[in-house]
Amino acid sequence: MPASPSTARAINDRLALRLLQREGPLTAGQLKQLTGLSRPTVADLVERLTASGLITVVGESGEQRRGPNARLYGIVADRAHLAALDVRTEGVFVLVSDLVGRVLAEAAVPIGGDTGTGPAVEQAVAAVERAAKEAGADRLHTVGIGAPGLVDPATGDLRDSGGLPAWHRRLAAALQERLPEARVTVENETNLAALAEQREGAAHDRDTFVLLWLGHGVGAAVVLDGTLRRGASGGTGEIGFLPVPGTTALPSATDCDGGFHSLTGAAAVGALAREFGLPRAEPMDGPGVAAVVREAVAEVTGLPGAGSGPADRFLDALAHRVAIGAASVASILDPGCVVLGGEVGQAGGAVLAARVEERLRRMSPLVTEVRASSLGGAAVLRGALLTARDRAQDELFAPAER
């Protein structure tokens, strides 16, 4: 059955808006070329979108050209303001952007482990409000939050996870109460990092891959055929609970000691570094251990003969541990590509990735490329912003579909 005129107009309008989002300002002629639509159809959609306040003239194309055909049309960037949060155990990073993703303000607030739940939530909310004010945003349309832990697919809330601060679970509700007009969403930090790597980073050419997060804790995000997979309870990728033979115990429902976490979590990597005589990480968290890994990589790549020293042997041992988890993922999902993210994965870079890939070739007959994250520490914030922008655009662009 052919589409009705109104449905066809909605499809064409959405196509044009997505092109303007992806490519930036375009002329009507460029829209015609990219969409394959007729000149009258493009003229109609430009008029509709301009009248609805979604696009506007932002300039002209070429110094020698003048007139309607040379006008550059772009999305009205200040139609909505967005906030993205990267929630860590030790604090919160915030950025505020316009509708096209241009960052207008940033903020960071450390939150100590001895801070009470109420004061911690208030500090985080105040950081968001401060960044919004600096950005000149009267209101926030959408707030995207990236946090460690499981997100309940039925409610969209963070589940109670052992070892994570209680203020993490209270933050989304507090932001929704303080910003009643905003749409507040929470997503697992590793999932957001994977979305960012898929759109803009190391996996931009992959429809299927796994992001292996190596930081204070460990986790994985699974993207199959271009779609992020969350699982029945939101727990796809909880690789920290993967039982590993030879460890001290088996993991339990509330404790991942004895699982993959006990091999590759920050505390385990710090202890491994000490075994090889490398500096102790202070504090024993993701950033502290990442600094030790970064120094080891610098040593093996920068000094002649360092390939047989303690740093080299430490990186080999770490790569072997990481490969155990990567091989388990590969044997079940056959993703063809594993991206190493998180503080430790970022610090190891291409050196660690190459060593993990070499060990995977020994462990598995399935060809699996291992890449280092190209977005590094910005991946979670970038993923939260992309998710917030997508949600805002779905709503704001909807009038063009009616």
C-alpha positions in Angstrom: 0.0 0.0 0.0 1.5 3.4 -1.0 2.2 5.9 1.8 -0.3 8.6 2.4 0.8 12.2 1.5 1.1 13.1 5.2 3.2 10.0 5.9 5.4 10.7 2.9 5.9 14.3 4.1 6.9 13.0 7.6 9.4 10.6 6.1 10.9 13.2 3.9 11.1 15.8 6.7 12.8 13.3 9.1 15.3 12.3 6.4 16.2 16.0 5.8 16.6 16.7 9.5 18.9 13.7 10.0 21.0 14.8 7.1 21.3 18.3 8.5 22.3 16.8 11.9 24.9 14.5 10.3 26.3 16.8 7.6 25.8 20.2 9.1 24.2 23.1 7.1 23.1 22.3 3.6 21.6 24.1 0.7 18.3 23.1 -0.9 20.3 21.8 -3.9 22.4 19.6 -1.6 19.4 18.3 0.2 17.9 17.4 -3.2 21.1 15.6 -4.2 21.4 13.7 -0.9 17.8 12.7 -0.6 17.0 12.0 -4.2 13.8 14.0 -3.9 12.5 16.4 -6.5 13.2 20.1 -6.3 9.5 21.0 -5.5 9.4 18.4 -2.7 12.6 19.7 -1.2 11.3 23.3 -1.4 8.1 22.2 0.4 9.9 20.4 3.2 12.3 23.4 3.7 9.3 25.7 4.0 7.6 23.4 6.5 10.6 22.8 8.7 11.4 26.6 8.7 7.9 27.4 9.7 8.0 24.9 12.5 11.1 26.5 13.9 13.3 23.4 13.4 15.6 24.8 10.8 16.7 28.3 9.8 19.0 30.0 7.3 22.5 30.1 8.7 24.4 31.6 5.7 25.1 31.2 2.0 27.1 28.7 0.0 30.0 30.2 -1.9 31.0 33.9 -2.2 29.9 34.2 -5.8 26.4 32.8 -5.4 23.4 34.7 -4.2 19.7 34.0 -4.0 17.4 31.4 -2.6 19.3 28.4 -4.0 22.5 29.4 -2.2 21.0 29.6 1.2 22.4 27.3 3.8 19.9 25.7 6.2 20.8 24.4 9.5 19.1 22.9 12.6 18.1 25.6 15.2 20.7 24.6 17.7 19.2 26.4 20.7 15.8 24.8 20.3 16.8 22.5 23.1 19.6 22.2 25.6 20.9 18.8 26.8 23.0 17.6 29.8 25.2 14.5 30.0 26.6 13.0 33.2 29.4 10.5 33.8 28.8 9.3 37.4 31.8 7.7 39.0 32.4 6.3 42.5 34.5 9.3 43.3 32.4 12.1 41.7 30.5 13.4 38.7 31.5 14.9 35.3 28.8 17.1 33.6 28.5 18.8 30.2 25.7 20.8 28.6 25.2 21.1 24.9 22.8 22.5 22.3 20.7 20.3 20.0 23.4 19.7 17.5 25.8 18.5 20.2 28.1 21.6 20.5 29.4 21.6 24.1 28.6 24.9 25.9 29.7 24.2 29.4 31.4 21.6 31.6 31.6 20.9 35.3 33.2 18.3 37.6 32.6 17.7 41.3 34.6 15.3 43.4 32.5 13.4 46.0 34.4 11.7 48.8 33.5 8.2 50.0 32.6 9.6 53.4 30.0 12.0 52.0 26.4 11.2 53.0 23.8 10.3 50.4 21.9 13.6 50.7 24.9 15.9 50.5 26.4 13.9 47.6 23.1 14.1 45.6 22.9 17.8 46.3 26.5 18.4 45.1 25.8 16.5 41.9 22.5 18.3 41.1 24.2 21.6 41.9 26.9 20.8 39.3 24.3 20.2 36.7 22.5 23.5 37.5 25.7 25.4 37.5 26.7 24.0 34.1 23.3 24.8 32.6 23.5 28.4 33.9 27.0 28.8 32.4 25.6 27.5 29.1 22.8 30.0 29.1 20.2 27.3 29.2 16.9 28.4 30.7 15.8 24.8 30.9 17.2 21.4 30.0 15.2 19.3 27.6 16.9 16.0 28.2 19.5 14.7 30.7 21.4 11.5 30.0 23.2 9.8 32.9 25.9 7.1 32.6 26.6 5.2 35.8 28.1 1.8 36.8 25.7 -1.0 37.7 22.6 -2.6 36.3 19.7 -0.6 34.9 16.3 -2.3 35.3 14.8 -2.5 31.8 11.3 -2.4 33.2 11.7 0.8 35.3 14.8 2.4 33.8 16.2 2.8 37.3 19.6 1.7 38.7 19.4 -1.5 40.6 20.9 -1.8 44.1 24.4 -3.1 43.4 26.8 -4.0 46.2 29.9 -1.7 46.4 28.3 1.3 44.7 27.4 4.5 46.6 23.7 4.9 47.5 23.7 8.4 46.0 24.0 6.9 42.5 20.5 5.5 42.7 19.0 8.7 44.2 20.5 11.0 41.6 18.1 10.5 38.7 15.1 11.0 40.9 16.6 14.1 42.5 17.4 15.6 39.1 13.8 14.9 37.9 12.4 16.6 40.9 14.7 19.6 40.5 14.2 19.8 36.8 10.6 18.7 36.3 10.4 19.7 32.6 13.5 17.6 31.7 13.5 14.0 30.4 16.0 12.2 32.7 17.3 8.8 31.6 20.0 6.4 33.1 22.1 3.9 31.2 25.0 1.6 32.2 28.3 3.4 31.6 29.8 0.6 29.6 26.8 0.5 27.3 27.1 4.3 26.7 30.9 4.0 26.0 30.1 1.3 23.4 27.5 3.5 21.7 30.0 6.3 21.5 32.7 4.0 20.1 30.2 2.7 17.5 29.2 6.1 16.4 32.4 8.1 16.6 35.2 5.8 17.8 37.2 2.6 17.5 34.2 0.5 16.3 32.8 3.0 13.8 33.2 0.5 11.0 31.7 -2.5 12.9 28.1 -3.5 13.2 29.0 -6.3 15.7 31.6 -5.9 18.5 32.1 -6.1 22.2 33.5 -3.3 24.4 35.5 -4.7 27.3 35.6 -2.2 30.1 38.7 -2.3 32.3 38.7 0.2 35.2 37.9 0.2 38.9 35.6 -2.7 38.0 35.2 -4.7 34.8 32.2 -5.0 32.4 31.3 -5.5 28.8 28.9 -4.1 26.3 27.6 -6.2 23.4 26.5 -4.7 20.1 25.1 -7.2 17.6 24.0 -6.3 14.1 24.2 -2.6 15.0 22.0 -2.9 18.1 23.0 -2.7 21.8 21.9 -5.8 23.6 20.8 -5.4 27.3 19.4 -8.8 28.1 16.3 -9.9 30.0 17.3 -8.1 33.2 19.6 -5.5 31.8 22.7 -7.6 32.7 24.2 -8.5 29.4 28.0 -7.9 29.7 28.3 -8.4 33.5 31.6 -10.2 32.8 33.0 -9.5 36.2 30.9 -12.4 37.5 32.3 -14.8 34.9 33.7 -17.8 36.9 37.4 -18.3 36.4 39.0 -21.6 37.3 42.1 -21.3 39.5 40.9 -18.2 41.4 40.3 -18.4 45.2 36.5 -19.0 45.0 33.4 -18.8 42.8 31.5 -15.6 42.5 28.2 -15.2 44.2 25.0 -13.3 43.4 26.4 -10.3 45.5 30.1 -10.7 45.2 32.3 -11.2 42.1 35.4 -12.3 43.9 36.5 -15.4 42.1 35.2 -14.1 38.8 36.9 -12.3 36.0 36.8 -9.1 38.2 39.3 -10.8 40.5 41.8 -11.0 37.6 41.3 -7.6 35.9 39.7 -5.2 38.3 41.8 -2.3 39.4 42.9 -3.9 42.7 43.9 -7.1 40.9 45.9 -5.2 38.3 47.6 -3.2 41.0 48.6 -6.4 42.9 49.9 -7.9 39.6 52.1 -4.8 39.0 53.5 -5.2 42.5 54.4 -8.8 41.8 56.6 -7.5 39.0 58.2 -4.8 41.1 56.3 -1.9 39.5 55.2 1.1 41.6 52.2 0.7 43.8 49.1 2.5 42.6 47.8 5.2 45.1 44.9 5.1 45.5 44.1 1.6 44.2 41.4 2.7 41.9 40.9 2.9 38.1 42.9 6.1 37.5 45.7 5.1 39.9 46.2 1.7 38.4 45.9 3.2 34.9 48.9 5.4 35.6 51.0 2.3 36.4 49.9 0.6 33.2 50.6 3.8 31.2 54.1 4.0 32.7 54.7 0.3 31.8 53.7 1.0 28.2 55.9 4.0 28.0 58.8 2.0 29.3 58.5 -0.9 26.8 58.0 1.4 23.8 60.6 4.1 24.8 63.6 2.2 26.0 65.9 -0.1 24.0 66.0 -3.5 25.6 63.0 -2.9 27.8 61.2 -5.7 26.0 62.5 -8.3 28.6 62.2 -6.2 31.7 59.5 -6.2 34.5 57.2 -3.8 32.6 57.2 -6.1 29.6 56.5 -9.1 31.7 53.7 -7.3 33.6 52.0 -6.3 30.4 52.3 -9.9 29.1 50.7 -11.2 32.3 47.9 -8.5 32.1 47.2 -9.3 28.5 46.9 -13.0 29.3 44.3 -12.2 32.0 42.3 -9.9 29.7 42.4 -12.5 27.0 40.7 -15.0 29.2 37.6 -12.9 29.4 37.8 -11.9 25.7 38.1 -15.5 24.7 35.0 -16.4 26.7 33.1 -13.6 24.9 34.4 -14.6 21.5 33.5 -18.3 22.0 29.8 -17.4 22.6 29.2 -14.3 20.5 31.9 -14.4 17.8 31.9 -10.6 17.6 35.0 -10.4 15.4 36.1 -7.3 17.3 36.8 -6.5 20.9 37.5 -2.9 22.0 39.4 -2.3 25.2 37.9 0.6 27.1 37.9 2.0 30.6 40.9 3.6 32.4 43.1 0.6 32.2 42.1 -0.3 28.6 42.8 3.3 27.5 46.2 3.3 29.4 47.2 0.1 27.7 46.4 1.4 24.3 47.5 -0.3 21.2 50.4 -2.1 23.0 48.0 -4.0 25.4 45.5 -4.5 22.6 48.1 -6.2 20.3 49.2 -8.5 23.1 45.6 -9.5 24.0 44.9 -10.2 20.3 48.1 -12.4 20.0 46.9 -14.5 23.0 43.4 -14.7 21.7 44.8 -16.3 18.5 46.3 -19.1 20.7 43.1 -19.6 22.7 40.4 -19.5 20.1 40.0 -20.5 16.5 37.6 -17.5 16.0 39.4 -14.6 14.4 38.9 -11.6 16.7 40.5 -8.2 16.2 41.4 -6.3 19.4 41.4 -2.5 19.3 42.1 0.1 21.9 39.4 2.7 22.6 39.9 5.9 20.5 37.6 8.0 22.8 39.2 7.0 26.1 37.9 8.7 29.2 35.4 10.8 27.2 33.5 7.8 25.9 30.9 7.6 28.7 30.1 11.3 28.6 30.0 11.2 24.8 27.7 8.3 24.8 25.4 10.0 27.4 25.3 13.1 25.2 24.5 11.1 22.0 21.7 9.3 23.8 20.2 12.5 25.1 20.5 14.1 21.7 18.8 11.2 20.0 15.9 11.2 22.5 15.4 15.0 22.2 15.5 14.9 18.5 13.0 12.0 18.4 10.6 14.2 20.3 11.3 17.6 18.7 11.4 16.2 15.2 8.1 14.3 15.7 5.9 17.2 14.6 7.3 16.9 11.1 6.1 13.3 11.1 2.4 14.1 11.7 
